[in-house]
Amino acid sequence: MKEKSKRRVIVSWSGGKDSCLALYRLQQQHEVVCLLSMVSKKDGRSHTHGIRLPILTLQAKALGLPLVLVDSAGTYEQSFQHALVETKEKYGADAVAFGSLYEEEDRHWNESISYKAGLKALFPLWTSKEESSRLLEEFILLGFRSVICRASQDYFDKTWVGRMLGWRFFYDMEQTGKAVMGELGEYHSFVLDGPNFSKKLDITKAETVLNQGLWSLDIQDCQLVAKAGAVQNGL
């Protein structure tokens, strides 16, 4: 069966570099209907990156896309699958995209849950471990601006958190001997600006904390700022 050339896509969303680069690639070919994030409503934060929900919502506003927040309390898989089915029906989606890079187990889990929800699983960043550093090069060259919001205490000290993800970071990661994309959770990022942002996020209040073995940038407040030369659309 011939693959559909254009799909209506839900993007599994963390707010980090992987999901943001995946979104950018998808927008060149498909129609992205919404972002979907697994969160803890009890803690008021995103599940993977620990971003406060008002900050995550502000990021989606800068991207001009609806954000669906799904509470991960209870059974994570059931909550995710149920949310995919509801979101598919609401937005008329036929596919869901993930920022997975090269971990086969991660891909198989995502494919399974997508199939159960009646959606095609897309992996716009899928590559090999050996080639994955090219994704970070692409991310930087496209002009995305991202801050390191989490770093594992097993590999990094607190000075890594709050750094901007640019060429200096790329070089320093290479020196650690770890994969520069941090696919195994060595670090996480939060994107502040990029070519698909109508406005950029400016962090106005944050502090670094250590929580369960993770150095975390607790972003407490942000504001949307107009981009030089941008034509605003009411955001």
Backbone as JSON, one array per atom type, in Angstrom:
{
  "sequence": "MKEKSKRRVIVSWSGGKDSCLALYRLQQQHEVVCLLSMVSKKDGRSHTHGIRLPILTLQAKALGLPLVLVDSAGTYEQSFQHALVETKEKYGADAVAFGSLYEEEDRHWNESISYKAGLKALFPLWTSKEESSRLLEEFILLGFRSVICRASQDYFDKTWVGRMLGWRFFYDMEQTGKAVMGELGEYHSFVLDGPNFSKKLDITKAETVLNQGLWSLDIQDCQLVAKAGAVQNGL",
  "N": [[0.85, -1.19, 0.0], [0.54, 2.2, -0.86], [2.31, 4.76, 0.82], [0.81, 7.43, 2.58], [1.17, 10.75, 1.41], [0.82, 13.09, 2.82], [0.08, 13.7, 6.15], [-2.08, 14.05, 9.06], [-0.84, 15.0, 12.0], [-0.13, 14.11, 15.36], [2.14, 15.24, 17.77], [4.28, 13.71, 19.99], [5.25, 15.22, 22.87], [7.91, 16.82, 24.58], [9.09, 19.22, 24.88], [11.73, 19.51, 24.54], [14.9, 19.33, 22.7], [14.84, 17.1, 20.9], [12.1, 16.46, 20.37], [11.39, 18.92, 19.36], [12.99, 19.29, 17.07], [12.04, 17.13, 15.63], [9.4, 17.99, 15.26], [9.85, 20.25, 13.63], [10.91, 19.06, 11.3], [8.7, 17.5, 10.53], [6.84, 19.48, 9.94], [7.62, 20.34, 7.47], [6.52, 18.64, 5.67], [4.12, 17.45, 6.55], [0.88, 18.0, 8.18], [0.82, 19.27, 11.29], [-1.23, 18.75, 13.98], [-1.46, 19.04, 16.73], [0.3, 19.19, 19.9], [1.28, 16.73, 22.28], [1.61, 16.07, 25.63], [2.84, 14.1, 28.3], [2.16, 14.46, 31.67], [2.53, 15.33, 35.17], [-0.11, 16.18, 36.9], [-0.52, 16.53, 39.55], [1.98, 17.33, 40.56], [2.33, 19.42, 38.89], [4.01, 19.5, 36.65], [5.9, 18.59, 33.67], [6.33, 15.21, 32.55], [8.83, 13.98, 31.74], [10.83, 16.0, 31.59], [10.4, 17.69, 33.68], [9.35, 20.27, 33.53], [7.58, 23.16, 34.49], [4.04, 23.39, 34.15], [2.71, 25.81, 33.23], [4.87, 27.02, 31.91], [5.49, 25.2, 29.89], [3.13, 25.37, 28.47], [3.28, 28.0, 27.58], [5.4, 27.77, 25.8], [4.23, 26.18, 23.79], [2.38, 28.01, 22.89], [4.06, 29.9, 21.74], [4.84, 28.42, 19.57], [2.51, 28.24, 18.23], [0.66, 26.15, 18.4], [-1.89, 23.82, 19.5], [-1.79, 22.43, 22.8], [-1.98, 19.38, 24.35], [-2.44, 18.19, 27.52], [-1.68, 15.42, 29.39], [-2.48, 13.56, 32.15], [-0.23, 11.58, 33.92], [-0.75, 10.0, 36.06], [-1.6, 6.94, 37.72], [-1.87, 4.19, 35.5], [0.61, 4.5, 33.22], [0.88, 3.74, 30.47], [-1.79, 3.09, 29.74], [-3.03, 5.55, 30.17], [-1.73, 7.13, 28.28], [-2.39, 5.84, 25.86], [-5.21, 6.07, 25.86], [-5.43, 8.84, 25.75], [-4.33, 9.33, 23.23], [-6.23, 8.16, 21.56], [-8.5, 9.78, 22.1], [-7.5, 12.28, 21.3], [-6.93, 11.81, 18.62], [-9.52, 11.54, 17.59], [-10.59, 14.06, 18.17], [-9.0, 15.88, 16.68], [-8.87, 14.78, 14.19], [-6.66, 13.24, 13.49], [-4.21, 11.08, 11.93], [-1.8, 10.01, 12.48], [0.98, 9.68, 14.76], [3.83, 11.24, 16.03], [7.2, 10.68, 17.14], [10.15, 11.56, 19.02], [12.19, 9.71, 19.02], [15.47, 8.31, 18.65], [17.5, 6.16, 18.18], [17.15, 3.95, 19.8], [16.0, 0.78, 19.91], [14.15, -0.54, 21.59], [12.65, 1.53, 22.65], [11.47, 2.52, 20.31], [9.89, 0.28, 19.54], [8.04, 0.16, 21.65], [6.68, 2.59, 21.3], [5.62, 2.2, 18.74], [3.89, 0.08, 19.23], [1.96, 1.16, 21.05], [0.91, 3.15, 19.48], [-0.25, 1.71, 17.39], [-2.27, 0.39, 18.81], [-3.87, 2.55, 19.35], [-4.81, 3.13, 16.91], [-3.26, 4.63, 15.15], [-0.71, 5.75, 12.88], [2.71, 5.32, 13.49], [5.3, 7.66, 13.49], [8.72, 8.43, 12.91], [10.63, 10.83, 12.66], [13.3, 11.49, 13.2], [14.82, 9.22, 13.17], [17.77, 7.32, 13.32], [21.2, 6.12, 13.29], [23.26, 5.23, 16.11], [25.86, 6.0, 15.65], [25.59, 8.02, 13.78], [24.12, 9.93, 15.06], [25.05, 12.34, 16.14], [24.96, 14.17, 14.12], [22.4, 15.14, 14.12], [22.32, 16.94, 16.25], [24.07, 18.83, 15.28], [22.55, 19.73, 13.1], [20.37, 20.81, 14.47], [21.54, 22.99, 15.83], [22.56, 24.48, 13.66], [20.21, 25.21, 12.36], [19.33, 27.23, 13.92], [18.03, 26.96, 16.35], [17.45, 27.68, 19.79], [18.3, 26.51, 22.9], [18.07, 25.51, 26.31], [19.91, 23.74, 28.8], [18.09, 21.75, 30.85], [18.03, 19.62, 32.56], [20.38, 17.39, 34.05], [22.17, 14.44, 34.51], [23.37, 13.48, 37.66], [25.18, 11.48, 37.76], [26.92, 11.84, 35.68], [27.47, 14.56, 35.32], [28.26, 17.8, 36.78], [26.67, 20.5, 38.64], [27.12, 22.75, 37.09], [26.58, 22.29, 34.46], [23.89, 22.52, 34.05], [21.58, 24.9, 32.88], [23.18, 25.83, 30.9], [23.54, 27.01, 27.52], [22.58, 25.29, 24.59], [24.82, 24.96, 22.39], [27.6, 25.29, 20.08], [29.82, 25.16, 21.78], [28.86, 23.59, 23.86], [28.36, 21.26, 22.41], [31.0, 20.49, 21.73], [32.08, 20.07, 24.32], [30.49, 17.96, 25.19], [31.33, 15.96, 23.45], [33.86, 15.55, 24.46], [33.31, 14.26, 26.84], [32.83, 11.67, 26.15], [30.33, 10.63, 25.99], [27.26, 10.03, 24.17], [26.38, 12.71, 22.11], [23.75, 13.57, 21.86], [22.47, 12.72, 24.1], [20.78, 10.48, 24.39], [20.24, 8.43, 26.2], [19.29, 9.66, 28.42], [21.17, 11.24, 29.68], [21.2, 13.98, 29.72], [18.74, 16.65, 29.54], [16.89, 19.0, 27.56], [15.4, 22.29, 27.1], [13.56, 24.01, 24.76], [13.85, 27.31, 23.6], [13.64, 28.99, 21.44], [13.4, 29.15, 17.85], [13.33, 28.32, 14.29], [10.64, 27.71, 13.78], [9.23, 29.05, 15.7], [7.03, 31.66, 16.59], [7.35, 33.63, 18.43], [9.91, 34.2, 20.91], [11.04, 32.58, 23.93], [11.83, 34.04, 27.0], [13.67, 33.47, 29.79], [12.91, 34.49, 32.99], [13.05, 33.95, 35.67], [14.68, 31.52, 37.56], [16.07, 28.58, 39.14], [18.73, 26.38, 40.15], [18.41, 23.03, 41.14], [18.89, 19.99, 43.03], [17.52, 16.91, 42.45], [16.5, 13.74, 43.08], [18.85, 12.57, 41.98], [19.24, 14.13, 39.75], [20.45, 17.08, 38.38], [18.61, 19.95, 38.1], [17.12, 22.56, 36.23], [14.98, 24.68, 37.52], [12.64, 26.27, 36.04], [10.96, 29.04, 36.75], [9.59, 31.26, 35.87], [8.68, 32.78, 32.79], [8.7, 34.8, 29.81], [7.07, 35.78, 26.77], [8.71, 37.01, 23.95], [8.97, 39.35, 21.34], [10.28, 38.56, 18.1], [13.03, 39.82, 16.28], [12.23, 41.45, 13.33], [10.11, 39.8, 12.85], [6.79, 38.96, 11.76], [4.01, 39.48, 13.58], [1.29, 37.44, 14.77], [-0.81, 37.82, 16.51], [-0.25, 36.33, 18.76]],
  "CA": [[0.0, 0.0, 0.0], [1.33, 3.42, -0.96], [2.31, 5.61, 2.0], [0.18, 8.73, 2.38], [2.19, 11.78, 1.29], [0.62, 14.11, 3.85], [-0.72, 13.2, 7.26], [-2.43, 14.94, 10.18], [0.05, 14.38, 12.98], [0.05, 14.47, 16.77], [3.55, 15.1, 18.14], [4.56, 13.42, 21.39], [5.98, 16.46, 23.14], [8.59, 17.06, 25.85], [9.58, 20.6, 24.89], [13.17, 19.47, 24.37], [15.47, 19.43, 21.36], [14.45, 15.99, 20.03], [10.72, 16.63, 19.91], [11.3, 20.16, 18.6], [13.56, 19.04, 15.75], [11.08, 16.26, 14.97], [8.29, 18.86, 14.85], [10.31, 21.07, 12.5], [10.98, 18.21, 10.1], [7.34, 17.12, 10.15], [6.13, 20.63, 9.38], [8.03, 20.52, 6.08], [5.81, 17.68, 4.82], [2.81, 17.07, 7.07], [0.15, 18.98, 8.98], [0.84, 18.95, 12.71], [-2.49, 19.25, 14.51], [-1.31, 19.38, 18.14], [1.36, 18.58, 20.7], [0.71, 15.96, 23.39], [2.62, 15.87, 26.67], [2.52, 13.38, 29.52], [2.5, 15.34, 32.78], [1.99, 15.06, 36.5], [-0.92, 17.33, 37.3], [-0.32, 16.68, 40.99], [3.19, 18.12, 40.75], [2.29, 20.58, 38.01], [5.2, 19.49, 35.81], [5.96, 17.58, 32.61], [6.79, 13.93, 33.07], [10.23, 13.64, 31.48], [11.77, 17.1, 31.76], [10.11, 18.42, 34.93], [9.03, 21.66, 33.25], [6.29, 23.6, 35.03], [3.04, 23.36, 33.08], [2.51, 27.12, 32.58], [6.0, 27.29, 31.03], [5.3, 24.33, 28.73], [2.01, 25.94, 27.73], [3.79, 29.21, 26.93], [6.2, 27.32, 24.67], [3.3, 25.77, 22.74], [1.79, 29.25, 22.36], [5.08, 30.48, 20.85], [4.85, 27.58, 18.37], [1.22, 28.37, 17.58], [0.0, 24.84, 18.31], [-2.59, 23.37, 20.7], [-1.06, 21.51, 23.66], [-2.83, 18.47, 25.12], [-1.74, 17.73, 28.71], [-2.25, 14.13, 29.81], [-2.0, 13.19, 33.48], [0.4, 10.25, 33.91], [-1.11, 9.28, 37.28], [-2.19, 5.64, 37.41], [-1.1, 3.4, 34.53], [1.14, 5.42, 32.2], [0.57, 3.28, 29.12], [-3.22, 3.23, 29.49], [-3.33, 6.98, 30.09], [-1.21, 7.61, 27.0], [-3.19, 5.26, 24.78], [-6.54, 6.68, 25.92], [-5.29, 10.22, 25.29], [-4.11, 9.29, 21.79], [-7.52, 7.88, 20.91], [-9.33, 10.98, 22.22], [-6.92, 13.36, 20.5], [-7.14, 11.42, 17.22], [-10.91, 11.83, 17.24], [-10.83, 15.5, 18.26], [-8.28, 16.63, 15.66], [-8.86, 14.07, 12.92], [-5.29, 12.81, 13.23], [-4.02, 9.7, 11.48], [-0.44, 9.59, 12.82], [1.61, 10.31, 15.92], [5.28, 11.26, 15.81], [8.04, 10.6, 18.33], [11.51, 12.03, 18.83], [13.14, 8.62, 19.24], [16.64, 8.41, 17.77], [18.05, 4.88, 17.72], [16.89, 2.89, 20.76], [14.97, -0.09, 19.34], [13.1, -0.84, 22.58], [11.81, 2.72, 22.71], [10.68, 2.55, 19.08], [8.89, -0.78, 19.56], [6.98, 0.55, 22.59], [5.9, 3.65, 20.66], [4.87, 1.61, 17.64], [2.82, -0.75, 19.8], [0.89, 1.97, 21.62], [0.29, 3.87, 18.36], [-1.09, 0.73, 16.71], [-3.46, 0.16, 19.65], [-4.71, 3.75, 19.27], [-5.25, 3.29, 15.53], [-2.46, 5.69, 14.54], [0.58, 5.42, 12.29], [3.84, 5.87, 14.24], [6.32, 8.29, 12.67], [9.99, 8.67, 13.61], [11.35, 11.69, 11.71], [14.72, 11.64, 13.52], [15.42, 7.9, 13.34], [19.12, 7.28, 12.78], [22.06, 5.19, 14.02], [24.0, 5.86, 17.2], [27.08, 6.59, 15.08], [25.25, 9.2, 13.0], [23.19, 10.78, 15.81], [25.61, 13.66, 16.42], [24.58, 15.07, 13.03], [21.13, 15.76, 14.48], [22.61, 18.1, 17.08], [24.64, 19.81, 14.36], [21.42, 20.29, 12.36], [19.59, 21.6, 15.42], [22.26, 24.24, 16.07], [22.65, 25.22, 12.4], [18.89, 25.75, 12.04], [19.11, 28.42, 14.74], [17.29, 26.71, 17.59], [18.09, 28.05, 21.06], [17.8, 25.6, 23.92], [18.81, 25.52, 27.57], [19.97, 22.45, 29.48], [17.19, 21.86, 32.0], [18.31, 18.5, 33.46], [21.63, 16.68, 33.79], [22.34, 13.37, 35.47], [24.45, 13.64, 38.62], [26.16, 10.42, 37.5], [27.85, 12.25, 34.62], [27.73, 16.0, 35.26], [28.04, 18.6, 37.98], [25.57, 21.44, 38.5], [27.43, 23.82, 36.15], [26.05, 21.95, 33.13], [22.49, 22.95, 33.97], [21.47, 26.32, 32.57], [24.01, 26.15, 29.73], [22.87, 27.01, 26.23], [22.99, 24.17, 23.76], [25.45, 25.48, 21.19], [28.8, 24.58, 19.65], [30.69, 24.88, 22.93], [28.26, 22.43, 24.53], [28.61, 20.11, 21.52], [32.4, 20.1, 21.9], [32.27, 19.55, 25.68], [29.86, 16.64, 25.24], [32.22, 15.02, 22.77], [34.98, 15.27, 25.35], [32.88, 13.35, 27.92], [32.73, 10.31, 25.63], [28.92, 10.25, 25.93], [26.59, 10.43, 22.94], [26.11, 14.14, 22.27], [22.32, 13.82, 21.92], [21.95, 12.34, 25.41], [19.63, 9.6, 24.14], [19.98, 7.58, 27.36], [18.86, 10.48, 29.54], [22.29, 11.9, 30.34], [20.74, 15.36, 29.94], [17.55, 17.06, 28.81], [16.9, 20.41, 27.19], [14.12, 22.97, 26.89], [13.8, 24.9, 23.62], [13.37, 28.67, 23.83], [13.44, 29.71, 20.19], [13.78, 28.39, 16.67], [12.71, 28.8, 13.05], [9.19, 27.52, 13.79], [8.67, 29.84, 16.8], [6.6, 33.0, 16.21], [7.99, 34.46, 19.45], [10.89, 33.45, 21.68], [10.85, 32.58, 25.37], [12.89, 34.64, 27.79], [13.57, 33.02, 31.18], [13.06, 35.63, 33.9], [13.32, 33.48, 37.03], [14.98, 30.08, 37.6], [17.12, 28.18, 40.07], [19.21, 25.01, 39.98], [18.16, 22.18, 42.3], [19.23, 18.57, 42.87], [16.32, 16.14, 42.78], [16.55, 12.33, 42.68], [20.01, 12.3, 41.15], [19.24, 15.0, 38.58], [20.56, 18.53, 38.49], [17.48, 20.46, 37.33], [16.85, 24.0, 36.16], [13.57, 24.92, 37.81], [12.23, 27.52, 35.39], [9.78, 29.49, 37.49], [8.85, 32.28, 35.13], [9.13, 33.08, 31.42], [7.84, 35.7, 29.05], [7.21, 35.72, 25.33], [9.35, 38.21, 23.43], [8.9, 39.45, 19.88], [11.53, 38.3, 17.39], [13.39, 40.9, 15.37], [11.83, 41.26, 11.94], [9.0, 38.84, 12.73], [5.44, 39.47, 11.61], [3.25, 38.85, 14.66], [-0.05, 36.99, 14.37], [-1.74, 37.9, 17.62], [0.16, 35.51, 19.91]],
  "C": [[0.88, 1.25, 0.0], [1.18, 4.27, 0.29], [1.66, 6.95, 1.68], [1.26, 9.81, 2.37], [2.06, 12.84, 2.38], [-0.34, 13.58, 4.91], [-1.06, 14.32, 8.25], [-1.82, 14.31, 11.43], [-0.07, 14.99, 14.37], [1.54, 14.3, 17.06], [3.66, 14.83, 19.63], [5.61, 14.43, 21.86], [6.6, 16.5, 24.54], [9.0, 18.51, 26.0], [11.08, 20.68, 24.69], [13.6, 19.44, 22.91], [14.99, 18.34, 20.42], [13.04, 16.19, 19.48], [10.59, 17.89, 19.07], [11.88, 20.01, 17.2], [12.64, 18.12, 14.95], [9.9, 17.07, 14.45], [8.68, 19.66, 13.61], [10.35, 20.24, 11.22], [9.59, 17.83, 9.61], [6.61, 18.26, 9.46], [6.53, 20.93, 7.94], [7.21, 19.65, 5.13], [4.37, 17.4, 5.25], [2.12, 18.23, 7.78], [0.16, 18.52, 10.44], [-0.38, 19.59, 13.35], [-2.4, 19.65, 15.98], [-0.06, 18.73, 18.72], [0.7, 17.86, 21.86], [1.8, 15.64, 24.39], [2.07, 15.08, 27.84], [3.04, 14.19, 30.71], [2.01, 14.77, 34.11], [1.2, 16.29, 36.92], [-0.81, 17.58, 38.8], [0.89, 17.58, 41.29], [3.22, 19.38, 39.89], [3.47, 20.68, 37.07], [5.08, 18.42, 34.72], [6.66, 16.34, 33.13], [8.28, 13.72, 32.91], [11.21, 14.75, 31.85], [11.53, 17.93, 33.02], [9.82, 19.89, 34.72], [7.67, 22.02, 33.84], [5.28, 23.76, 33.88], [2.75, 24.73, 32.46], [3.64, 27.47, 31.61], [5.88, 26.47, 29.75], [4.18, 24.87, 27.85], [2.43, 27.2, 26.97], [4.63, 28.84, 25.7], [5.3, 26.92, 23.5], [2.65, 26.99, 22.08], [2.76, 29.91, 21.39], [5.17, 29.71, 19.54], [3.53, 27.64, 17.61], [0.46, 27.07, 17.43], [-0.75, 24.52, 19.6], [-1.73, 22.37, 21.47], [-2.05, 20.7, 24.49], [-1.99, 17.94, 26.29], [-2.44, 16.49, 29.25], [-1.64, 13.73, 31.14], [-1.48, 11.75, 33.47], [0.12, 9.47, 35.18], [-1.82, 7.98, 36.9], [-1.29, 4.86, 36.47], [-0.69, 4.28, 33.37], [0.7, 5.01, 30.8], [-0.91, 3.45, 28.8], [-3.62, 4.69, 29.34], [-2.91, 7.54, 28.74], [-2.07, 7.12, 25.84], [-4.57, 5.9, 24.71], [-6.49, 8.11, 25.38], [-5.08, 10.28, 23.78], [-5.42, 9.07, 21.04], [-8.41, 9.13, 20.93], [-8.83, 12.1, 21.32], [-7.06, 13.08, 19.02], [-8.54, 11.82, 16.76], [-11.17, 13.34, 17.22], [-10.22, 16.26, 17.08], [-8.25, 15.94, 14.29], [-7.47, 13.61, 12.51], [-5.25, 11.38, 12.72], [-2.61, 9.19, 11.79], [0.01, 10.3, 14.09], [3.12, 10.17, 15.75], [6.03, 11.32, 17.13], [9.45, 11.08, 17.99], [12.56, 10.98, 19.09], [14.26, 8.68, 18.21], [17.11, 7.06, 17.25], [17.82, 3.72, 18.69], [15.71, 2.03, 20.29], [13.83, -0.36, 20.32], [12.12, 0.32, 22.68], [10.9, 2.79, 21.48], [9.58, 1.5, 19.11], [7.73, -0.44, 20.49], [6.08, 1.6, 21.95], [5.06, 3.12, 19.51], [3.68, 0.81, 18.15], [1.65, 0.1, 20.3], [0.18, 2.77, 20.53], [-0.68, 2.95, 17.62], [-2.39, 0.5, 17.48], [-4.42, 1.35, 19.59], [-5.21, 4.01, 17.85], [-4.51, 4.39, 14.79], [-1.17, 5.12, 13.93], [1.68, 6.07, 13.1], [4.89, 6.41, 13.27], [7.55, 8.59, 13.51], [10.89, 9.53, 12.72], [12.84, 11.86, 11.99], [15.47, 10.32, 13.52], [16.76, 7.79, 12.6], [19.9, 6.16, 13.48], [22.78, 5.95, 15.13], [25.22, 6.61, 16.65], [26.8, 7.89, 14.34], [24.46, 10.24, 13.8], [23.73, 12.18, 16.08], [25.24, 14.67, 15.33], [23.25, 15.77, 13.31], [21.36, 17.0, 15.33], [23.24, 19.21, 16.24], [23.51, 20.52, 13.6], [20.62, 21.24, 13.24], [20.24, 22.97, 15.64], [22.28, 25.1, 14.81], [21.32, 25.84, 11.99], [18.55, 26.99, 12.87], [18.24, 28.21, 15.96], [18.13, 27.17, 18.79], [17.46, 27.22, 22.16], [18.69, 25.66, 25.15], [18.81, 24.13, 28.17], [19.16, 22.56, 30.76], [17.37, 20.7, 32.99], [19.62, 17.84, 33.06], [21.83, 15.65, 34.9], [23.56, 13.62, 36.36], [25.53, 12.59, 38.41], [27.24, 10.86, 36.52], [28.3, 13.71, 34.72], [27.61, 16.65, 36.64], [27.0, 19.68, 37.66], [25.84, 22.54, 37.46], [26.91, 23.54, 34.74], [24.62, 22.44, 32.96], [22.44, 24.47, 33.77], [22.33, 26.74, 31.39], [23.15, 26.18, 28.47], [23.44, 25.9, 25.36], [23.51, 24.72, 22.42], [26.72, 24.7, 20.88], [29.74, 24.27, 20.8], [30.17, 23.67, 23.69], [28.52, 21.17, 23.71], [30.04, 19.59, 21.72], [32.62, 19.47, 23.28], [31.63, 18.18, 25.84], [30.73, 15.6, 24.56], [33.38, 14.61, 23.68], [34.61, 14.32, 26.49], [32.86, 11.9, 27.46], [31.3, 9.81, 25.57], [28.35, 10.69, 24.58], [26.08, 11.86, 23.08], [24.62, 14.45, 22.36], [21.7, 13.41, 23.26], [20.76, 11.41, 25.33], [19.27, 8.73, 25.34], [19.63, 8.39, 28.62], [19.98, 11.16, 30.29], [21.95, 13.37, 30.64], [19.46, 15.58, 29.17], [17.62, 18.56, 28.56], [15.48, 20.96, 27.08], [14.35, 24.05, 25.85], [13.09, 26.24, 23.84], [13.04, 29.41, 22.54], [13.88, 28.81, 19.03], [13.04, 28.89, 15.45], [11.2, 28.62, 12.98], [8.51, 28.19, 14.98], [8.26, 31.22, 16.27], [7.13, 34.05, 17.19], [9.0, 33.59, 20.18], [10.58, 33.56, 23.17], [12.07, 33.17, 26.05], [12.69, 34.22, 29.25], [13.85, 34.2, 32.11], [13.34, 35.22, 35.35], [13.54, 31.97, 37.01], [16.04, 29.82, 38.66], [17.49, 26.73, 39.81], [19.02, 24.22, 41.27], [18.61, 20.76, 41.97], [18.04, 17.75, 43.35], [16.45, 14.74, 42.21], [17.66, 12.06, 41.68], [20.11, 13.14, 39.88], [19.44, 16.45, 38.98], [19.49, 19.11, 37.57], [17.41, 21.97, 37.38], [15.35, 24.19, 36.35], [13.2, 26.29, 37.25], [10.91, 27.96, 36.01], [8.95, 30.52, 36.76], [9.52, 32.54, 33.79], [8.22, 34.13, 30.83], [8.1, 35.51, 27.57], [7.73, 37.06, 24.84], [9.27, 38.2, 21.91], [10.27, 39.21, 19.27], [11.78, 39.41, 16.38], [12.98, 40.57, 13.94], [10.65, 40.33, 11.74], [7.67, 39.57, 12.53], [4.57, 38.76, 12.63], [1.83, 38.53, 14.2], [-1.01, 36.95, 15.54], [-1.39, 37.05, 18.8], [0.53, 36.4, 21.07]]
}
